[in-house]
């Protein structure tokens, strides 16, 4: 497996894991009080948006040329790190 394919596989796995965990959090939101649930759902909305941004960047990465690969990896790392940071902060607050 090439370095590119390994990276793509790694990023896909990370995104899938984060999205699966967010789905579990959605289920928890249903059991909370209304005021807390509204706050929780707003934060989840923000995380879902970040997930979409990260997934879009991931699709760009997969479609990138060999010449643009290194630059795309750097962009993907930044977007992914921001999403992971937001996700981990949210998770620590739940």
N, CA, C and O atoms as CSV, one atom per row, in Angstrom:
chain,resi,resn,atom,element,x,y,z
A,1,UNK,N,N,0.859,-1.173,0.000
A,1,UNK,CA,C,0.000,0.000,0.000
A,1,UNK,C,C,0.901,1.230,0.000
A,1,UNK,O,O,1.872,1.308,0.752
A,2,UNK,N,N,0.560,2.185,-0.855
A,2,UNK,CA,C,1.376,3.391,-0.937
A,2,UNK,C,C,1.121,4.302,0.247
A,2,UNK,O,O,0.119,4.175,0.952
A,3,UNK,N,N,2.043,5.215,0.447
A,3,UNK,CA,C,1.909,6.182,1.534
A,3,UNK,C,C,0.605,6.964,1.390
A,3,UNK,O,O,-0.078,7.235,2.378
A,4,UNK,N,N,0.272,7.320,0.164
A,4,UNK,CA,C,-0.967,8.058,-0.106
A,4,UNK,C,C,-2.182,7.234,0.309
A,4,UNK,O,O,-3.066,7.738,1.002
A,5,UNK,N,N,-2.230,5.985,-0.107
A,5,UNK,CA,C,-3.358,5.118,0.230
A,5,UNK,C,C,-3.446,4.872,1.734
A,5,UNK,O,O,-4.541,4.820,2.296
A,6,UNK,N,N,-2.304,4.724,2.378
A,6,UNK,CA,C,-2.296,4.537,3.831
A,6,UNK,C,C,-2.875,5.767,4.527
A,6,UNK,O,O,-3.656,5.645,5.470
A,7,UNK,N,N,-2.489,6.947,4.058
A,7,UNK,CA,C,-2.988,8.186,4.660
A,7,UNK,C,C,-4.489,8.316,4.446
A,7,UNK,O,O,-5.220,8.662,5.374
A,8,UNK,N,N,-4.947,8.047,3.249
A,8,UNK,CA,C,-6.379,8.121,2.949
A,8,UNK,C,C,-7.151,7.146,3.828
A,8,UNK,O,O,-8.201,7.501,4.364
A,9,UNK,N,N,-6.658,5.946,3.982
A,9,UNK,CA,C,-7.312,4.948,4.824
A,9,UNK,C,C,-7.357,5.414,6.274
A,9,UNK,O,O,-8.381,5.271,6.942
A,10,UNK,N,N,-6.252,5.969,6.762
A,10,UNK,CA,C,-6.181,6.470,8.138
A,10,UNK,C,C,-7.190,7.589,8.370
A,10,UNK,O,O,-7.908,7.580,9.370
A,11,UNK,N,N,-7.250,8.554,7.451
A,11,UNK,CA,C,-8.164,9.678,7.608
A,11,UNK,C,C,-9.616,9.214,7.544
A,11,UNK,O,O,-10.452,9.699,8.307
A,12,UNK,N,N,-9.925,8.290,6.652
A,12,UNK,CA,C,-11.292,7.761,6.545
A,12,UNK,C,C,-11.694,7.103,7.846
A,12,UNK,O,O,-12.812,7.307,8.320
A,13,UNK,N,N,-10.812,6.322,8.433
A,13,UNK,CA,C,-11.094,5.653,9.695
A,13,UNK,C,C,-11.356,6.673,10.802
A,13,UNK,O,O,-12.298,6.514,11.578
A,14,UNK,N,N,-10.533,7.714,10.881
A,14,UNK,CA,C,-10.729,8.752,11.902
A,14,UNK,C,C,-12.083,9.437,11.739
A,14,UNK,O,O,-12.811,9.621,12.715
A,15,UNK,N,N,-12.416,9.811,10.520
A,15,UNK,CA,C,-13.698,10.471,10.281
A,15,UNK,C,C,-14.866,9.558,10.629
A,15,UNK,O,O,-15.831,9.992,11.257
A,16,UNK,N,N,-14.779,8.307,10.227
A,16,UNK,CA,C,-15.847,7.349,10.522
A,16,UNK,C,C,-16.025,7.169,12.026
A,16,UNK,O,O,-17.154,7.109,12.512
A,17,UNK,N,N,-14.921,7.083,12.764
A,17,UNK,CA,C,-15.003,6.907,14.214
A,17,UNK,C,C,-15.629,8.130,14.887
A,17,UNK,O,O,-16.475,7.985,15.769
A,18,UNK,N,N,-15.221,9.328,14.479
A,18,UNK,CA,C,-15.776,10.545,15.073
A,18,UNK,C,C,-17.273,10.662,14.771
A,18,UNK,O,O,-18.062,11.012,15.649
A,19,UNK,N,N,-17.652,10.373,13.551
A,19,UNK,CA,C,-19.066,10.447,13.196
A,19,UNK,C,C,-19.891,9.400,13.936
A,19,UNK,O,O,-21.021,9.687,14.330
A,20,UNK,N,N,-19.369,8.212,14.132
A,20,UNK,CA,C,-20.089,7.175,14.874
A,20,UNK,C,C,-20.284,7.599,16.331
A,20,UNK,O,O,-21.351,7.382,16.905
A,21,UNK,N,N,-19.271,8.193,16.919
A,21,UNK,CA,C,-19.387,8.650,18.300
A,21,UNK,C,C,-20.398,9.789,18.400
A,21,UNK,O,O,-21.158,9.854,19.366
A,22,UNK,N,N,-20.417,10.680,17.423
A,22,UNK,CA,C,-21.403,11.763,17.449
A,22,UNK,C,C,-22.817,11.192,17.353
A,22,UNK,O,O,-23.737,11.728,17.971
A,23,UNK,N,N,-23.002,10.132,16.604
A,23,UNK,CA,C,-24.325,9.498,16.527
A,23,UNK,C,C,-24.747,8.968,17.890
A,23,UNK,O,O,-25.924,9.035,18.243
A,24,UNK,N,N,-23.802,8.443,18.655
A,24,UNK,CA,C,-24.117,7.972,20.007
A,24,UNK,C,C,-24.521,9.146,20.899
A,24,UNK,O,O,-25.427,9.023,21.722
A,25,UNK,N,N,-23.843,10.286,20.732
A,25,UNK,CA,C,-24.186,11.476,21.511
A,25,UNK,C,C,-25.592,11.964,21.175
A,25,UNK,O,O,-26.316,12.433,22.052
A,26,UNK,N,N,-25.975,11.853,19.910
A,26,UNK,CA,C,-27.333,12.249,19.524
A,26,UNK,C,C,-28.369,11.459,20.313
A,26,UNK,O,O,-29.381,12.008,20.749
A,27,UNK,N,N,-28.112,10.182,20.490
A,27,UNK,CA,C,-29.049,9.346,21.242
A,27,UNK,C,C,-29.136,9.804,22.698
A,27,UNK,O,O,-30.216,9.780,23.289
A,28,UNK,N,N,-28.015,10.220,23.277
A,28,UNK,CA,C,-28.009,10.714,24.653
A,28,UNK,C,C,-28.820,12.004,24.784
A,28,UNK,O,O,-29.451,12.233,25.815
A,29,UNK,N,N,-28.810,12.835,23.764
A,29,UNK,CA,C,-29.497,14.118,23.810
A,29,UNK,C,C,-30.996,13.935,24.004
A,29,UNK,O,O,-31.653,14.777,24.616
A,30,UNK,N,N,-31.521,12.871,23.500
A,30,UNK,CA,C,-32.958,12.625,23.616
A,30,UNK,C,C,-33.390,12.426,25.066
A,30,UNK,O,O,-34.555,12.645,25.398
A,31,UNK,N,N,-32.473,12.017,25.924
A,31,UNK,CA,C,-32.819,11.715,27.308
A,31,UNK,C,C,-32.544,12.870,28.276
A,31,UNK,O,O,-32.714,12.705,29.484
A,32,UNK,N,N,-32.128,14.015,27.779
A,32,UNK,CA,C,-31.780,15.128,28.663
A,32,UNK,C,C,-32.926,16.135,28.766
A,32,UNK,O,O,-33.881,16.088,27.990
A,33,UNK,N,N,-32.817,17.034,29.723
A,33,UNK,CA,C,-33.813,18.089,29.910
A,33,UNK,C,C,-33.774,19.053,28.729
A,33,UNK,O,O,-32.761,19.166,28.039
A,34,UNK,N,N,-34.873,19.735,28.509
A,34,UNK,CA,C,-35.031,20.585,27.325
A,34,UNK,C,C,-33.957,21.665,27.200
A,34,UNK,O,O,-33.390,21.827,26.119
A,35,UNK,N,N,-33.657,22.410,28.268
A,35,UNK,CA,C,-32.682,23.492,28.158
A,35,UNK,C,C,-31.278,22.963,27.885
A,35,UNK,O,O,-30.541,23.520,27.071
A,36,UNK,N,N,-30.923,21.899,28.563
A,36,UNK,CA,C,-29.614,21.282,28.346
A,36,UNK,C,C,-29.569,20.660,26.946
A,36,UNK,O,O,-28.560,20.742,26.245
A,37,UNK,N,N,-30.668,20.046,26.564
A,37,UNK,CA,C,-30.728,19.401,25.248
A,37,UNK,C,C,-30.544,20.426,24.134
A,37,UNK,O,O,-29.849,20.152,23.156
A,38,UNK,N,N,-31.153,21.599,24.266
A,38,UNK,CA,C,-31.013,22.625,23.233
A,38,UNK,C,C,-29.562,23.060,23.085
A,38,UNK,O,O,-29.067,23.212,21.968
A,39,UNK,N,N,-28.881,23.262,24.208
A,39,UNK,CA,C,-27.474,23.635,24.184
A,39,UNK,C,C,-26.641,22.503,23.550
A,39,UNK,O,O,-25.766,22.738,22.716
A,40,UNK,N,N,-26.938,21.314,23.965
A,40,UNK,CA,C,-26.247,20.123,23.464
A,40,UNK,C,C,-26.443,19.995,21.954
A,40,UNK,O,O,-25.486,19.756,21.217
A,41,UNK,N,N,-27.674,20.153,21.503
A,41,UNK,CA,C,-27.966,20.013,20.078
A,41,UNK,C,C,-27.309,21.106,19.247
A,41,UNK,O,O,-26.906,20.859,18.111
A,42,UNK,N,N,-27.195,22.306,19.798
A,42,UNK,CA,C,-26.502,23.388,19.093
A,42,UNK,C,C,-25.020,23.049,18.920
A,42,UNK,O,O,-24.453,23.258,17.847
A,43,UNK,N,N,-24.408,22.533,19.961
A,43,UNK,CA,C,-22.998,22.131,19.854
A,43,UNK,C,C,-22.840,20.980,18.859
A,43,UNK,O,O,-21.874,20.937,18.098
A,44,UNK,N,N,-23.787,20.057,18.872
A,44,UNK,CA,C,-23.736,18.943,17.911
A,44,UNK,C,C,-23.898,19.470,16.484
A,44,UNK,O,O,-23.273,18.948,15.560
A,45,UNK,N,N,-24.730,20.498,16.297
A,45,UNK,CA,C,-24.899,21.093,14.974
A,45,UNK,C,C,-23.560,21.657,14.478
A,45,UNK,O,O,-23.196,21.491,13.314
A,46,UNK,N,N,-22.848,22.317,15.375
A,46,UNK,CA,C,-21.538,22.870,15.015
A,46,UNK,C,C,-20.551,21.753,14.668
A,46,UNK,O,O,-19.788,21.864,13.708
A,47,UNK,N,N,-20.576,20.683,15.456
A,47,UNK,CA,C,-19.683,19.557,15.167
A,47,UNK,C,C,-20.034,18.897,13.838
A,47,UNK,O,O,-19.141,18.517,13.081
A,48,UNK,N,N,-21.306,18.760,13.553
A,48,UNK,CA,C,-21.732,18.174,12.266
A,48,UNK,C,C,-21.237,19.036,11.102
A,48,UNK,O,O,-20.819,18.519,10.067
A,49,UNK,N,N,-21.293,20.364,11.290
A,49,UNK,CA,C,-20.783,21.252,10.248
A,49,UNK,C,C,-19.282,21.030,10.049
A,49,UNK,O,O,-18.806,20.929,8.919
A,50,UNK,N,N,-18.553,20.957,11.146
A,50,UNK,CA,C,-17.111,20.708,11.040
A,50,UNK,C,C,-16.848,19.352,10.386
A,50,UNK,O,O,-15.892,19.205,9.624
A,51,UNK,N,N,-17.677,18.382,10.677
A,51,UNK,CA,C,-17.531,17.076,10.065
A,51,UNK,C,C,-17.705,17.168,8.549
A,51,UNK,O,O,-16.958,16.545,7.795
A,52,UNK,N,N,-18.688,17.941,8.111
A,52,UNK,CA,C,-18.915,18.113,6.668
A,52,UNK,C,C,-17.741,18.818,6.009
A,52,UNK,O,O,-17.319,18.440,4.916
A,53,UNK,N,N,-17.211,19.849,6.674
A,53,UNK,CA,C,-16.053,20.569,6.141
A,53,UNK,C,C,-14.859,19.616,6.030
A,53,UNK,O,O,-14.154,19.604,5.022
A,54,UNK,N,N,-14.646,18.827,7.070
A,54,UNK,CA,C,-13.536,17.885,7.075
A,54,UNK,C,C,-13.726,16.816,6.002
A,54,UNK,O,O,-12.772,16.445,5.319
A,55,UNK,N,N,-14.937,16.329,5.855
A,55,UNK,CA,C,-15.214,15.316,4.827
A,55,UNK,C,C,-15.011,15.884,3.424
A,55,UNK,O,O,-14.499,15.193,2.543
A,56,UNK,N,N,-15.407,17.129,3.215
A,56,UNK,CA,C,-15.199,17.761,1.913
A,56,UNK,C,C,-13.706,17.903,1.620
A,56,UNK,O,O,-13.261,17.655,0.499
A,57,UNK,N,N,-12.944,18.299,2.626
A,57,UNK,CA,C,-11.495,18.414,2.443
A,57,UNK,C,C,-10.883,17.044,2.168
A,57,UNK,O,O,-9.942,16.921,1.384
A,58,UNK,N,N,-11.421,16.020,2.816
A,58,UNK,CA,C,-10.959,14.652,2.590
A,58,UNK,C,C,-11.211,14.233,1.135
A,58,UNK,O,O,-10.360,13.597,0.512
A,59,UNK,N,N,-12.368,14.590,0.606
A,59,UNK,CA,C,-12.671,14.264,-0.797
A,59,UNK,C,C,-11.712,14.997,-1.734
A,59,UNK,O,O,-11.268,14.433,-2.735
A,60,UNK,N,N,-11.391,16.253,-1.411
A,60,UNK,CA,C,-10.404,17.000,-2.202
A,60,UNK,C,C,-9.050,16.306,-2.142
A,60,UNK,O,O,-8.354,16.191,-3.151
A,61,UNK,N,N,-8.688,15.848,-0.957
A,61,UNK,CA,C,-7.409,15.160,-0.782
A,61,UNK,C,C,-7.345,13.913,-1.652
A,61,UNK,O,O,-6.347,13.678,-2.334
A,62,UNK,N,N,-8.400,13.120,-1.630
A,62,UNK,CA,C,-8.413,11.884,-2.422
A,62,UNK,C,C,-8.306,12.170,-3.917
A,62,UNK,O,O,-7.720,11.384,-4.661
A,63,UNK,N,N,-8.866,13.287,-4.353
A,63,UNK,CA,C,-8.867,13.624,-5.771
A,63,UNK,C,C,-7.638,14.425,-6.201
A,63,UNK,O,O,-7.474,14.718,-7.386
A,64,UNK,N,N,-6.786,14.776,-5.261
A,64,UNK,CA,C,-5.656,15.639,-5.594
A,64,UNK,C,C,-4.630,14.911,-6.460
A,64,UNK,O,O,-4.503,13.687,-6.428
A,65,UNK,N,N,-3.918,15.704,-7.221
A,65,UNK,CA,C,-2.844,15.161,-8.059
A,65,UNK,C,C,-1.619,14.890,-7.196
A,65,UNK,O,O,-1.519,15.358,-6.062
A,66,UNK,N,N,-0.706,14.137,-7.748
A,66,UNK,CA,C,0.542,13.864,-7.038
A,66,UNK,C,C,1.288,15.168,-6.746
A,66,UNK,O,O,1.930,15.298,-5.704
A,67,UNK,N,N,1.201,16.125,-7.660
A,67,UNK,CA,C,1.905,17.392,-7.484
A,67,UNK,C,C,1.315,18.192,-6.316
A,67,UNK,O,O,2.049,18.887,-5.613
A,68,UNK,N,N,0.031,18.102,-6.108
A,68,UNK,CA,C,-0.612,18.865,-5.047
A,68,UNK,C,C,-0.793,18.099,-3.754
A,68,UNK,O,O,-1.344,18.624,-2.786
A,69,UNK,N,N,-0.328,16.852,-3.736
A,69,UNK,CA,C,-0.564,15.972,-2.592
A,69,UNK,C,C,-0.036,16.551,-1.279
A,69,UNK,O,O,-0.769,16.594,-0.291
A,70,UNK,N,N,1.208,16.991,-1.250
A,70,UNK,CA,C,1.812,17.484,-0.007
A,70,UNK,C,C,1.047,18.684,0.557
A,70,UNK,O,O,0.830,18.770,1.766
A,71,UNK,N,N,0.644,19.596,-0.303
A,71,UNK,CA,C,-0.112,20.759,0.151
A,71,UNK,C,C,-1.476,20.331,0.690
A,71,UNK,O,O,-1.946,20.873,1.690
A,72,UNK,N,N,-2.102,19.373,0.040
A,72,UNK,CA,C,-3.411,18.893,0.487
A,72,UNK,C,C,-3.302,18.173,1.830
A,72,UNK,O,O,-4.191,18.291,2.674
A,73,UNK,N,N,-2.216,17.432,2.026
A,73,UNK,CA,C,-2.021,16.752,3.308
A,73,UNK,C,C,-1.931,17.785,4.432
A,73,UNK,O,O,-2.525,17.602,5.495
A,74,UNK,N,N,-1.192,18.864,4.198
A,74,UNK,CA,C,-1.075,19.918,5.214
A,74,UNK,C,C,-2.438,20.543,5.522
A,74,UNK,O,O,-2.773,20.764,6.686
A,75,UNK,N,N,-3.215,20.823,4.488
A,75,UNK,CA,C,-4.555,21.384,4.700
A,75,UNK,C,C,-5.442,20.395,5.443
A,75,UNK,O,O,-6.185,20.773,6.349
A,76,UNK,N,N,-5.358,19.118,5.051
A,76,UNK,CA,C,-6.172,18.086,5.690
A,76,UNK,C,C,-5.813,17.955,7.160
A,76,UNK,O,O,-6.696,17.791,8.001
A,77,UNK,N,N,-4.541,18.023,7.477
A,77,UNK,CA,C,-4.095,17.932,8.865
A,77,UNK,C,C,-4.662,19.073,9.699
A,77,UNK,O,O,-5.095,18.857,10.831
A,78,UNK,N,N,-4.663,20.286,9.150
A,78,UNK,CA,C,-5.189,21.441,9.876
A,78,UNK,C,C,-6.686,21.293,10.132
A,78,UNK,O,O,-7.155,21.485,11.254
A,79,UNK,N,N,-7.422,20.954,9.094
A,79,UNK,CA,C,-8.878,20.821,9.223
A,79,UNK,C,C,-9.223,19.679,10.171
A,79,UNK,O,O,-10.105,19.807,11.020
A,80,UNK,N,N,-8.525,18.575,10.017
A,80,UNK,CA,C,-8.772,17.404,10.855
A,80,UNK,C,C,-8.433,17.694,12.318
A,80,UNK,O,O,-9.177,17.304,13.218
A,81,UNK,N,N,-7.324,18.371,12.553
A,81,UNK,CA,C,-6.921,18.704,13.926
A,81,UNK,C,C,-7.945,19.630,14.587
A,81,UNK,O,O,-8.256,19.468,15.766
A,82,UNK,N,N,-8.461,20.586,13.842
A,82,UNK,CA,C,-9.473,21.495,14.393
A,82,UNK,C,C,-10.742,20.725,14.749
A,82,UNK,O,O,-11.338,20.955,15.802
A,83,UNK,N,N,-11.150,19.822,13.879
A,83,UNK,CA,C,-12.339,19.009,14.138
A,83,UNK,C,C,-12.116,18.114,15.351
A,83,UNK,O,O,-12.980,18.016,16.222
A,84,UNK,N,N,-10.969,17.468,15.407
A,84,UNK,CA,C,-10.659,16.588,16.537
A,84,UNK,C,C,-10.636,17.375,17.845
A,84,UNK,O,O,-11.155,16.912,18.861
A,85,UNK,N,N,-10.040,18.556,17.821
A,85,UNK,CA,C,-9.967,19.385,19.025
A,85,UNK,C,C,-11.372,19.753,19.501
A,85,UNK,O,O,-11.690,19.605,20.681
A,86,UNK,N,N,-12.204,20.229,18.588
A,86,UNK,CA,C,-13.583,20.597,18.941
A,86,UNK,C,C,-14.345,19.391,19.469
A,86,UNK,O,O,-15.079,19.488,20.453
A,87,UNK,N,N,-14.164,18.268,18.813
A,87,UNK,CA,C,-14.843,17.043,19.220
A,87,UNK,C,C,-14.404,16.611,20.617
A,87,UNK,O,O,-15.235,16.283,21.464
A,88,UNK,N,N,-13.096,16.613,20.849
A,88,UNK,CA,C,-12.589,16.195,22.165
A,88,UNK,C,C,-13.035,17.144,23.267
A,88,UNK,O,O,-13.328,16.701,24.377
A,89,UNK,N,N,-13.093,18.446,22.982
A,89,UNK,CA,C,-13.589,19.401,23.963
A,89,UNK,C,C,-15.048,19.114,24.278
A,89,UNK,O,O,-15.435,19.064,25.445
A,90,UNK,N,N,-15.850,18.927,23.253
A,90,UNK,CA,C,-17.264,18.624,23.431
A,90,UNK,C,C,-17.428,17.348,24.260
A,90,UNK,O,O,-18.230,17.297,25.192
A,91,UNK,N,N,-16.665,16.335,23.907
A,91,UNK,CA,C,-16.740,15.047,24.609
A,91,UNK,C,C,-16.391,15.209,26.077
A,91,UNK,O,O,-16.986,14.548,26.928
A,92,UNK,N,N,-15.441,16.072,26.390
A,92,UNK,CA,C,-15.031,16.276,27.783
A,92,UNK,C,C,-16.110,17.006,28.587
A,92,UNK,O,O,-16.137,16.920,29.815
A,93,UNK,N,N,-16.992,17.719,27.896
A,93,UNK,CA,C,-18.046,18.466,28.563
A,93,UNK,C,C,-19.328,17.657,28.779
A,93,UNK,O,O,-20.206,18.054,29.544
A,94,UNK,N,N,-19.414,16.532,28.098
A,94,UNK,CA,C,-20.631,15.705,28.183
A,94,UNK,C,C,-20.594,14.825,29.398
A,94,UNK,O,O,-21.530,14.061,29.635
